[in-house]
Amino acid sequence: MGRVGERIVEGPGRVKTNVVIFPFDLFGGGGAAAGALLLADALREMLADNRREEIATRALAYQDHVKLKEFAFQKQSDYDDWRGKGRQAVRQTWRKGDFLMWVTGNHLGALPVYDELAQDAEGTLVVQFDAHLDIYNLSDCTSELSHGNFLLHCDGRPPPLVNLGHRELLLRPEYIAEYYQRTFPAPELAADADAAVSYLRGVCGKARRVFIDLDCDVFDPAFVPASAHALPFGMAPALVLRFIEEIWSDRVVGVALSEFEPGRDQRDQSLATLVWLLEYLLLKIHEAPESG
C-alpha cells in the first residue's frame, strides 16, 4: 500500500473520512475535552439531519463515507498508554488510505498524530495554525511533557513544520528555526498575507503529503472566543479559509482540530464557526475530484 500516511485512491468513492474524537486535556489546557465531545455531538447531529433530508443536497457526497470513533477518558485506566492507543488509530486510518480528521481536547492530544508523522517524515509537511509555538523551554515552563512543549517530546524528529499566525514575542529566531521550517507570525501576515500564500503554494506543491493542524487559539478571540489561551491580534476565519484553499490538494491526508473550550464561548459563536469549518472540510474531501 506504500508508505504510512500516503493517500491511495483506487477509484471514485475510495477515500473515507475517519473522524477520531480524542478528548484528551491533561497537562495544560483543561476544559477542552468538553469541546471535542461537543463537536462529536454536533457531527452526529449533522449526519442524522442529512439522513432525514428528503431532497438531494451536497451532503450526499460525504454522508456515507464518514466514520466516527470516540475515545473515552473517564477513568484512570483510560489514560494508560494514551499515546500508543492514539497512534494505533492514526496508523489504521492511513494504512487504509483514508482521510484522518482528528478532534482533540488541548493541543497535546495531537501528539499521537505527530508521533506517527515522524515515523515517515520524508516528503511530509505539517501546516500548523497556532498562536503558540509548542517548543517552550523558558525558565517558568516545565521540561516534562505539556501542551506547551509537546513537539520537544515527539517520538522522532517531527516532519518540517510551517506555522501560520503565531503571536510569540520571546523565543529567539535561531531557536525557532531548529524546529520550524518557516513561521509567519501575525504581524507578518497582517502586513503581507500574499507572501505566505505564495510560499505555501510552493512547498505544498512539492510535498508528498500534507497535514493541517489547527489550534483554535490561532483565531482572534473576537471571532472565536472559546479558547483557553486566546491571544489578541489573531487571524480572522476568512484568512484561515484562504490558506486552506491554497493548501488543499489530494496530498492532504488529514486535519487536526484542538483547544476548543466551550465554557468560554459566547452564544455558541465558536461552535458555529467550527461546525461550519468541519462540514466545509468534509465537502472538500469528498466532492473534489481525486487524482493520483
ZIRA-V796909 format. One record per residue. N is the residue number from 1. PSI is psi in whole degrees, -180 to 180 (* if undefined). D_CENTER is the distance of its C-alpha to the mean C-alpha in whole Angstrom. Layout:
<<N & PSI & D_CENTER> <N & PSI & D_CENTER>>
This chain:
<<1 & 2 & 24> <2 & -173 & 23> <3 & 156 & 21> <4 & 132 & 18> <5 & -4 & 15> <6 & 127 & 17> <7 & 121 & 17> <8 & 123 & 21> <9 & 128 & 22> <10 & 20 & 26> <11 & 173 & 26> <12 & 135 & 25> <13 & 3 & 23> <14 & -43 & 22> <15 & 131 & 19> <16 & 162 & 17> <17 & 121 & 14> <18 & 108 & 13> <19 & 116 & 12> <20 & 118 & 11> <21 & 114 & 12> <22 & 79 & 12> <23 & 61 & 14> <24 & 130 & 14> <25 & 32 & 15> <26 & 165 & 18> <27 & 42 & 19> <28 & 143 & 18> <29 & 31 & 16> <30 & 143 & 18> <31 & -18 & 18> <32 & -17 & 14> <33 & -38 & 15> <34 & -32 & 17> <35 & -42 & 14> <36 & -42 & 12> <37 & -37 & 16> <38 & -39 & 16> <39 & -35 & 14> <40 & -45 & 15> <41 & -41 & 18> <42 & -39 & 17> <43 & -42 & 16> <44 & -42 & 19> <45 & -40 & 21> <46 & -47 & 20> <47 & -38 & 21> <48 & -42 & 24> <49 & -40 & 25> <50 & -39 & 25> <51 & -30 & 27> <52 & -18 & 29> <53 & 130 & 29> <54 & -15 & 33> <55 & 139 & 32> <56 & 129 & 30> <57 & 175 & 27> <58 & -20 & 24> <59 & -20 & 22> <60 & -24 & 24> <61 & -34 & 22> <62 & -15 & 19> <63 & -46 & 21> <64 & 13 & 23> <65 & 17 & 20> <66 & 126 & 17> <67 & 131 & 17> <68 & 126 & 16> <69 & 130 & 16> <70 & 125 & 16> <71 & 150 & 17> <72 & 130 & 20> <73 & 75 & 20> <74 & -18 & 23> <75 & 167 & 26> <76 & -41 & 26> <77 & -21 & 26> <78 & -22 & 23> <79 & -5 & 21> <80 & 124 & 24> <81 & 45 & 22> <82 & -34 & 18> <83 & -41 & 17> <84 & -41 & 19> <85 & -41 & 18> <86 & -44 & 14> <87 & -39 & 15> <88 & -41 & 18> <89 & -40 & 15> <90 & -48 & 13> <91 & -44 & 16> <92 & -40 & 18> <93 & -50 & 15> <94 & -28 & 15> <95 & -29 & 19> <96 & -4 & 20> <97 & 19 & 18> <98 & 165 & 16> <99 & 137 & 12> <100 & 124 & 10> <101 & 107 & 8> <102 & 113 & 6> <103 & 114 & 7> <104 & 177 & 9> <105 & -103 & 11> <106 & 172 & 11> <107 & -25 & 9> <108 & -29 & 12> <109 & -9 & 10> <110 & -5 & 8> <111 & -40 & 11> <112 & -32 & 12> <113 & -45 & 10> <114 & -37 & 11> <115 & -43 & 14> <116 & -41 & 14> <117 & -35 & 13> <118 & -22 & 16> <119 & -15 & 18> <120 & 61 & 18> <121 & -19 & 17> <122 & 126 & 20> <123 & 5 & 19> <124 & 144 & 15> <125 & 132 & 13> <126 & 123 & 9> <127 & 115 & 9> <128 & 118 & 8> <129 & 112 & 8> <130 & 136 & 10> <131 & -17 & 13> <132 & 153 & 14> <133 & 112 & 14> <134 & 56 & 14> <135 & 31 & 17> <136 & 131 & 20> <137 & 23 & 23> <138 & 163 & 25> <139 & -26 & 28> <140 & 10 & 27> <141 & 142 & 24> <142 & 146 & 24> <143 & -14 & 24> <144 & 165 & 23> <145 & 129 & 19> <146 & 174 & 18> <147 & -10 & 14> <148 & -6 & 16> <149 & 18 & 17> <150 & -24 & 15> <151 & -24 & 14> <152 & -14 & 18> <153 & 12 & 18> <154 & 146 & 16> <155 & 84 & 18> <156 & 164 & 19> <157 & 130 & 19> <158 & 156 & 15> <159 & 170 & 15> <160 & 135 & 15> <161 & 136 & 13> <162 & 122 & 13> <163 & 139 & 12> <164 & 126 & 13> <165 & 13 & 14> <166 & 155 & 15> <167 & 29 & 18> <168 & 133 & 20> <169 & -11 & 23> <170 & -37 & 25> <171 & 138 & 23> <172 & 145 & 25> <173 & -39 & 24> <174 & -32 & 26> <175 & -44 & 24> <176 & -41 & 20> <177 & -17 & 21> <178 & -23 & 22> <179 & -23 & 18> <180 & 131 & 17> <181 & -39 & 18> <182 & 143 & 18> <183 & 146 & 17> <184 & 90 & 17> <185 & 163 & 18> <186 & -45 & 19> <187 & -37 & 22> <188 & -40 & 22> <189 & -37 & 20> <190 & -35 & 22> <191 & -37 & 25> <192 & 83 & 24> <193 & -24 & 21> <194 & -33 & 22> <195 & -41 & 23> <196 & -40 & 19> <197 & -46 & 19> <198 & -42 & 21> <199 & -47 & 20> <200 & -40 & 17> <201 & -39 & 19> <202 & -51 & 21> <203 & -35 & 18> <204 & -33 & 16> <205 & -24 & 19> <206 & -16 & 21> <207 & 148 & 18> <208 & -38 & 18> <209 & 151 & 14> <210 & 136 & 11> <211 & 135 & 8> <212 & 125 & 5> <213 & 113 & 3> <214 & 111 & 4> <215 & 129 & 7> <216 & -20 & 9> <217 & -3 & 12> <218 & -28 & 11> <219 & 148 & 13> <220 & 136 & 17> <221 & -15 & 18> <222 & -28 & 21> <223 & -42 & 18> <224 & 87 & 16> <225 & -14 & 18> <226 & 62 & 16> <227 & 135 & 15> <228 & -26 & 17> <229 & 46 & 17> <230 & 142 & 17> <231 & 150 & 19> <232 & 170 & 21> <233 & 37 & 21> <234 & -175 & 17> <235 & 146 & 16> <236 & 148 & 17> <237 & -35 & 15> <238 & -35 & 17> <239 & -40 & 16> <240 & -43 & 12> <241 & -39 & 14> <242 & -43 & 16> <243 & -41 & 14> <244 & -42 & 12> <245 & -40 & 15> <246 & -37 & 16> <247 & -32 & 13> <248 & 135 & 14> <249 & -179 & 16> <250 & 0 & 16> <251 & -17 & 15> <252 & 120 & 11> <253 & -8 & 11> <254 & 165 & 8> <255 & 137 & 4> <256 & 144 & 2> <257 & 130 & 4> <258 & 170 & 7> <259 & 34 & 10> <260 & 114 & 12> <261 & 97 & 15> <262 & -22 & 18> <263 & -18 & 21> <264 & 2 & 20> <265 & 162 & 20> <266 & 111 & 23> <267 & 38 & 24> <268 & 26 & 21> <269 & -47 & 20> <270 & -43 & 16> <271 & -46 & 16> <272 & -41 & 17> <273 & -46 & 15> <274 & -38 & 12> <275 & -41 & 14> <276 & -44 & 15> <277 & -41 & 12> <278 & -42 & 11> <279 & -37 & 14> <280 & -43 & 14> <281 & -41 & 11> <282 & -39 & 14> <283 & -38 & 17> <284 & -42 & 15> <285 & -44 & 15> <286 & -15 & 18> <287 & -32 & 20> <288 & 139 & 20> <289 & 136 & 23> <290 & 146 & 22> <291 & 158 & 23> <292 & * & 23>>
